[in-house]
Amino acid sequence: MRLAVTGFVEAEAGSVASANALLLGALLDRGVRVDFFSKASFVDPRPIAGNHPGFTFHDTDNRIPDRLRRKVAGWPVAGLIARMLDVWTYNRLVVRSIREASRRKKFDACLWMGDYARGSIPGIPTVSMGQGPPGTDARSVINRFDEIRRLAGLPSALKWSLLALARLSRIGLPVFGHSDHIIVASSRSLESLHSIYRVPLSQVSVLPFPLALEKFRFVPGVAATGPLRCLWLGRIVPRKRIDLFLDGAATVIRSGTPLALTVVGKVGFIRGYERLIETFPFPGSLKRIDHVDRSGIPDLLRAHDVLVQPSEEEDFGSSVAEAQACGIPVIVGATNGTGDYLCRRDLRLSDYQPETLCKALIRLAALKANNAMGDPSESRRSAEEHFSAERVAERLVTILKGVVVNSTKAP
């Protein structure tokens, strides 16, 4: 199989790009030939795959718009226009470069990693590995307008609501018609694509992100005593529901059950959300860390008893998968897609009420007090079953072959 590939790939970057780096390597190891199209200043996968005989890099540099964007990056209006022009011309160039290369090589499919396809080439089925349904943050901004107004002020709440509406309009949404098939990481995302955006179920597949299991290891040791150690890890934005995490934890502490809380993550696009942490009623039980390098995440996870991720509309919580690989149980939100991959030690909330999270935390605190939180190796086995790069790559190849077969049958 030969693929034309573009998208976000970087070994030490965020969760999506690093997962794609693992997947790219696993595809090449399976004998898939990959022609990768991107500008090296933006995405350069050659440090990952450049020495593999099945890999070819095509530098698609939109030089003039790219240099213009850099030159006026700090200008308020011109900088925005230059960024938009850069993105538009770059995506057009990628599609044109794949089309031109397809005249010399036979590609079985075109794969967009971590993005929805920005164009298509006749005769080549296009598969998009989107980062879940688009507009998840935008929907949360609209739904949580009152909270944003209280924390960040009315002007900020109005600004972000208008931007959210633009994101959810035809201007801000991807063109689903460019994709013959879409891959998301959870059944929750599949349902959202179908119910919100009317994408036929037959055109969507579910495939989790792969994980560097050798980096996120389970290390046996003596269980720590004391309060239940709860970790929050991720962006601090409305959709991640840090308000729920803090409200639920405060309720637990008021009830007489001590907790040791750690919040790791920077405030995202809405300034003011840090007030939720600053006004937490039990500051002695809360530790705040702005940032931890990815190399330090495994030790951070292993220093806690549970990871709590009560997000809304989460396609795939990478920190959840990483915690499982380290043998740590997790609590996830009711619409957190990573709930597809939980084991018996994990909990999925039934709703987004603080009382529900409170009960889950009290339950785990009691289990810890009685040394009954279960076998950490069970979490590790679940991670190995679901997030192995080799297994994910095998399933991806099966999906791609099915798309190719179906495209040849189409009238």
N, C-alpha and C positions, 0 to 999 in steps of 0.2 A: 504494500500500500504506500502511495506517495501523497503527502499532504502539503498544501500551501497553508502556512500558519502565520498569524500575526497576533498581537495582543500584549499583555503585561507579563513579563517573565524576568525575575531577578531572585537570585538565591537568598540574599539577606535582606530582602525588602519586607513589605507587609504580608499578611496572610495569603491573599490571593496570588500575588506575584511569586511568592516563594513556593506555594503549592503548585503553581504552573511550571516552575522550574523543575520540581521533582517529577512532574508528569511528563514534561518534555524529555527528560533524560530516560525515563522508563519506556516511553514510546520508541525512542531510538534503540534502546537495548533490546526491544522486541522485534527489531528489523524494519520498523517503519521509517521511510525516508521523508525527511522534513526540509522544505524550503521555507525559510523564515524571512518575513518582509517587515522591516521597521527602519527608522533612522537610528543610527548608533548612539546619538546624543540623547535619545529618549529611552529606547529599549535595546540593549545589546546582549543577546544570549550567547555570544561566542565564548565567554569565559566558562559557561556551563557545558556547551555542546560543540564548540568550534573544532575540537579534535576528533569528533566522531565522523567516520567515513560516510554516514548517511545524512549528514547535515550540510546545508548550503545557506549562506546568509546573503540577503539582498538588501543593500543599504538604500533605503527610499527616503532621501533627504530633500525636503521642500525648502531649499536653502534660503531663498529671499524672505518668505513669511517667517521662517524660524529665526533668522537673524533680526528681523524687524521686531518680533515679539521680545527678544532679549533686550533690544535697545530701549524699548519704551515700557518695559515691564513695570516700572514704578509710577507711571502716569495714570491718573484715575480713569479717564474715559478712553484715551488712546490705548492704554494697556489692555483694557477689556476687549476692545475691537481687534487689537493685534492677536490676542489669544484665540479669539473666535476664528479669525482668518487662518491662523496657524493650524488649528484643529481641522477646519474644513478642508484646507488644501492638502494637509497631510493624509487624511482619510481618502480623499480622491486619488492621491498619488499611490497609496497602498493598493487600492482596488485596480488602478490602471496598470501598476507594475505586475500584479498577479495575472491580470488578463494577458499582458504581453509575454510573460514567462510561460503561460499555458499554451502559447502557440509553438513553443519549442519543447515543452515537457508535458506529459500527460499526468495531470493531478486527478486523483480519485475524489478528493473533497477539499474544501477550504475551511479551515478551523480558526475561529476568533476566540482567543483565550482570555477570559476575564472581561469580555465586552460583547455587546451586541453588534452584529455585522453592520458596517456602514455602507455596504454596497454588495453586489453579487455579480458573478460572471456566468453568462449563459453556458450551459452544458456541464457546470461544476457545482454539485450540491454544496450549500453553505451551511455550516453548523456553528452556532453561537453558544459559547459557555458563559452566559451572563452571570453577574454577581447577584442573582436573585431577581425578583420582579423589580422593575424600575419604580422610583418614587417612594420608597419606604420611609426615608427620612422626611420627605416632603409631606406625606400623609400624617406623620407624627407631629410635625410642626403645626399643621392645621388643627389636629385633634387636641393639642395641648396648648392652645393659644393663651388661655387664662394663666396657666403656670408660667409660660414664657413672659407674659406681661408683668406678672408679679416679680419675677426674678430679674428680668432684663429691662423692663420699662415698656410703655406702650409704643413708642416709635420703633424700637427693635422688633417687638412682636408684629407690628404691621408690616415692617420691611420684610421679615422672614416669611410671613404669610403670603405676601405678594410674590416673592421669589418661589415659594412652594407651589402656588397656583400656576406660575409659569412653567415650573418643572413638570407638572402634571398635565400641561396642555400639549397640543400637537407639536408645539415648538420644542418642548423639552424632552418629549418621549422618543425612544428609538423607533425606527421603522421596522416593525416585526416582519414585514414582507420580504426583507432582504435575507431572512433566515429560512431555510428549508426545515431546519430542526433546531431546537433549543435545549440545552442541557442546564439544569439547575441542581442545587445540592440537596434539596429536601422535597418531600411530598407536599409540605406546606407551600413552598414556592410554586410547585406545579399547580396546585389548586388556585393560587392567587393569579397566576398567568392566565388560567382558564376563566376564572370568575370575574376578574377585573378587566383583563385585556382581550378576552375572547379568543385566546390562542387555543386551537384544537388540542385536546389531550394527546392525540396520536402524534403530534409534532413536538412533544416535550418528553424528555427522559430525566431521570433522577440519578445523580452520581455525586458522592461526597468528595470533598477535597482530600488529596493525599497528605500525609504527615511524615515528617522526618523522624521516624520512630527511634532511630539510633540516638538522636539528640534528646528526645523526650523519653527518658527511661524511668522505669520503676526501680527504685533503690530500696530494698528491704531495710527496715530499721525498727527501733523501739518506738512505739506510739507515744506521742507527747501527752503529758497530762495538762490539766488546767482548762480554761474556757475553750469553747469551740472557736477555732480560728477560721474566719470567713474572709475570702478574697474576692474583691471586685477588680476586674481587669478589662480595660477597654476604653474607647472614646466616651467622653462624658457629653452626651447629646440626648435630646428628649426620648428618642426611640429606645435607648438602652435602659431607661427606667431606673436611674440611680436613686430617684425619689422613692421608688418602691423599696429598693434595697435598704435605704436608710430608715424609712418609716417602719418597715417590718422589723429591722434590727432594734430600733428604739423600743418598739412594743415588747420585744423579747426581754430586753434589759429591764424595762419597767416591771415586768412580771417576776423578776427575781433571778432570771437565768443569765449569767454573765456571758459576754461574747468579746472576742478580740477581732476587730475589723481592720482590714487593710484595703484602701482604695488606691489603685494604680491606674493612672491615665490622665491625659490632659483634657481640659475643657475644649470642646469642638468648636463649631462655627457660631455658637451663641454665647457671647460673654455674659456672665451673670450666673451661670449654672453652678459656679463654685460656691455660691452662697448656701446651697443645700448642704455642702460639707462643712462650711464655716459655722453654720448655725445648728449643727447636730447637737442634741441635748446632752450627750455623754462623750465629750471630747477625749476623756481619758481612755475610752475604749476604742478610739479610732486613730489609725495611722494613715497619713496621706503621702503618697509618692507620685511625683509627676511622670516619671519615665524610668523604665528599666530596659536595657538593651536586650535584644532577642536572645543573646547568649546567656543572659541571666534569668530568663523566664522559667526554665526547668527547676532551678533551685528555689525560685520564688514560689512556684506551685507546690513543691514538696515541703515547704515551710508552713503549709496551711492544711486544714482538715477538710475544707469544702470550697469549691468555686461556685459563686452565685452569679448567674447571668439571666436576669428576668426580662430580657429584651422582647420587644414586640416585632413581629415580621422579620425575624432573623433567618436569613437563608441558611447560613452555616456559621456557627460560632467556633472559630478556630481555637480559641482559648479553652473551650469545652473539650474539644478533641485532645488538646495538649494535656489538659488535666487528667483525662481518662488514661492517656498513655503513661502518665506519671503515677497512676494508681490512686488518684484523688477523686472522690465522688463529686457530683455536680448537682446544682439545682437550676433548672431552666424555666423560662416563661412559657405560658400556655401556647403562644404562637411562635415559639422558637423552633425552627426547623431541625435543629440538632437533636431534638427529642426523638427523631427517627433512630438514633444510634445509641440510645442509653442502655445501660445494663441494670440489674436489680438493685444496685447500690445507689442509683441516681433517682432524682425526683423531678417530675414535671408538674408545675403549678397548674391548677385548674382554672384560675382566673388571675386578675391583677389587683387583688385587694391585699393591703398590708397584713391583714389577719391571716390570710392563707400562707403567705411567706413566713409569718411569725410561727405558725404551727409546724411548718417544715423545719425551721431552724431549731425549735424546741425539741422536735423529734430527734434530729441528728445530735443535738447536745446531750440528750438522754442516752442515745446509743453510745456516744463517746464515753460518757461517764461510766457506762457498764462494759466498756471495751467490746462493743458489739457492732461496730460499723461495717463489718464484713471483711472479706479478703481482698486486699488491694490488687492482687494479681487478676481478679475477675475484671476489674476496670481495664487493666492492661490487655487482657485477652480480647476484650471488646474492641479496643482501639486497633489492635493488630488485625482483627477480622475485617473491620470497616475501612481503615485508613492507610493500609499498606499501599505504597506507590505502585508496586507490581500488580496488585489486584485491581486497583483503580484503573491503571493503564489497560489491563486486559478487558475490563468492562467497557472502557471508552472505545477500544478497537472494535468490539462487538457492536456497539451503537453505531459507529461510523460505517461499518460494513453494511448494517441494516439500512442506513440512510442511502448509501450508494445503490444497493439493490432496489430499493423503492423508487429511487430517481430514474433508474433505467426502465421501470415498469410504467412510469407516468406517461399519459398520452401526449 
